[in-house]
Amino acid sequence: MLKNRIIPCLDVKNGRVVKGINFVDLKDAGDPVEQAKIYSNGGADEICFLDITASNENRDTIYGVVDQTSKNCFVPLTVGGGVRSVEDINKLLNCGADKVSINTAAVQNSKVVEDSSRKFGSQCIVVAIDAKRNDGGWEIFTHGGRNPTGINALEFASKMEKCGAGELLVTSMDKDGTQSGYDTELMQKISSSVNIPVIASGGVGTLDHLVDGIKSGASAVLAASIFHYGTYSVNQAKQYLASKDIPVRI
Amino acid sequence: MNVTIVDYNSGNISSVINSFKEVAKKKVNIEVTSDLKKIKFSDKIVLPGQGSFKSCVNALNEISGLVDTLNEFALTNKKPLLGICVGLQMFADIGYEEEETKGLGWIAGKVSKINNQNGKFKLPHIGWNQLNIIKDSKIFKDIEDKSHMYFVHSYEFLPEDKNVISSTTDYSSNIVCSIEKENIFGTQFHPEKSDTTGLKIINNFINL
């Protein structure tokens, strides 16, 4: 049967991992390639890079990182952050990314999702949705969560599915960084309203949160801090999920 | 030995190239090309494929003489060929993604959308699923039954002759995940993204 995926995410800025910690045997904690290798050797089902490089002149650093990672890690690699156009997607795929996640551009111009999924296939197009609770439900935000859009998250999710997205990476802005668990209601609502897989993101602090994420209907759970700061290894997370009867690849 | 990855604009093949180069090291020459002569004189061919059945078949046909060269390689000269994902699906007579499209017709059968049982199963089928090996296949040498492989697809190959199926995987129904017919091999999963097990399968193919 299909296994639930655990996806560690690394924030990359100017080609370096942000706040990398010193794992044992790690020569350079800031090197995304080495960090990705540790994760993949530890059983990560996929690796995710979020490029948070702010300045335009350093934007190209991510291409080298992706190129080196794909030559060293043989599990799927998703890259997001600052992806604006079909050409950006093309460049990342050519460097060795397997999937590209699109956030702001998907909201501003859904044609980017339509065109890129037609050109490269839905399998490599992930739409990242940053959602925050409001009175009636959830509103999506763009530009790394800075700009409100007035768009309802559930409606947007369905629209992205129709546009050809292969997966949705759903981040709760209320929960992100709190380590208090996913917004499971949000995950449940979105994953039951679309027929494509949902990756839950934002808020993981314990292994039970990963269990809750899967139980809410997500096909995969993404986490940064708990793996990044060495609180848990990917393998520990998988063993724990397995002990809770959640199918994982071990 | 020369192993050629056919570059016919079938989408993203960098991961396929990287994995074959990783396995081949310096012992085997990995060529990435659409040059018909080079393809013809290779020892083995890899036919990748991403995107839709229709877009991949169209891309093959865009390159004048490529289909004839592949036919000669696989059917007349019977040299080893490995199709990956849509590369495997194109072995069929016909595919129904986007619109009805003729395939290479090497293995009788069709490619249809996976039955998601009214939304019970999400599509694409993305992630790690287990191989049920049902027939000895040369590319599964030293691969354990129930090994996990990485899948990402919404369509499945339904061959008429079930004897070509070497493994299946459980998702909605028993999905064909690899085939072997004489010199023709194919995997629905992505060995290039299936960690060390996937690299072992690539190694088995290179060492055929």
Chai-1 contact restraints between the chains, C-beta under 6 A:
chainA,res_idxA,chainB,res_idxB,connection_type,confidence,min_distance_angstrom,max_distance_angstrom,comment,restraint_id
A,M1,B,D170,contact,1.0,0.0,6.0,A-B,restraint_1
A,L2,B,G127,contact,1.0,0.0,6.0,A-B,restraint_2
A,L2,B,N129,contact,1.0,0.0,6.0,A-B,restraint_3
A,L2,B,Y171,contact,1.0,0.0,6.0,A-B,restraint_4
A,K3,B,W128,contact,1.0,0.0,6.0,A-B,restraint_5
A,R5,B,G127,contact,1.0,0.0,6.0,A-B,restraint_6
A,D45,B,W128,contact,1.0,0.0,6.0,A-B,restraint_7
A,S70,B,N18,contact,1.0,0.0,6.0,A-B,restraint_8
A,K71,B,N18,contact,1.0,0.0,6.0,A-B,restraint_9
A,F74,B,S19,contact,1.0,0.0,6.0,A-B,restraint_10
A,F74,B,D195,contact,1.0,0.0,6.0,A-B,restraint_11
A,F74,B,L199,contact,1.0,0.0,6.0,A-B,restraint_12
A,V75,B,D195,contact,1.0,0.0,6.0,A-B,restraint_13
A,P76,B,K193,contact,1.0,0.0,6.0,A-B,restraint_14
A,L93,B,N12,contact,1.0,0.0,6.0,A-B,restraint_15
A,G96,B,S14,contact,1.0,0.0,6.0,A-B,restraint_16
A,D98,B,S15,contact,1.0,0.0,6.0,A-B,restraint_17
A,F120,B,G11,contact,1.0,0.0,6.0,A-B,restraint_18
A,G121,B,G11,contact,1.0,0.0,6.0,A-B,restraint_19
A,G121,B,Q50,contact,1.0,0.0,6.0,A-B,restraint_20
A,G121,B,G51,contact,1.0,0.0,6.0,A-B,restraint_21
A,Q123,B,P124,contact,1.0,0.0,6.0,A-B,restraint_22
A,Q123,B,V152,contact,1.0,0.0,6.0,A-B,restraint_23
A,G166,B,P124,contact,1.0,0.0,6.0,A-B,restraint_24
A,N195,B,G119,contact,1.0,0.0,6.0,A-B,restraint_25
A,N195,B,K122,contact,1.0,0.0,6.0,A-B,restraint_26
A,P197,B,K122,contact,1.0,0.0,6.0,A-B,restraint_27
A,P197,B,I126,contact,1.0,0.0,6.0,A-B,restraint_28
A,R249,B,W128,contact,1.0,0.0,6.0,A-B,restraint_29
A,R249,B,H148,contact,1.0,0.0,6.0,A-B,restraint_30
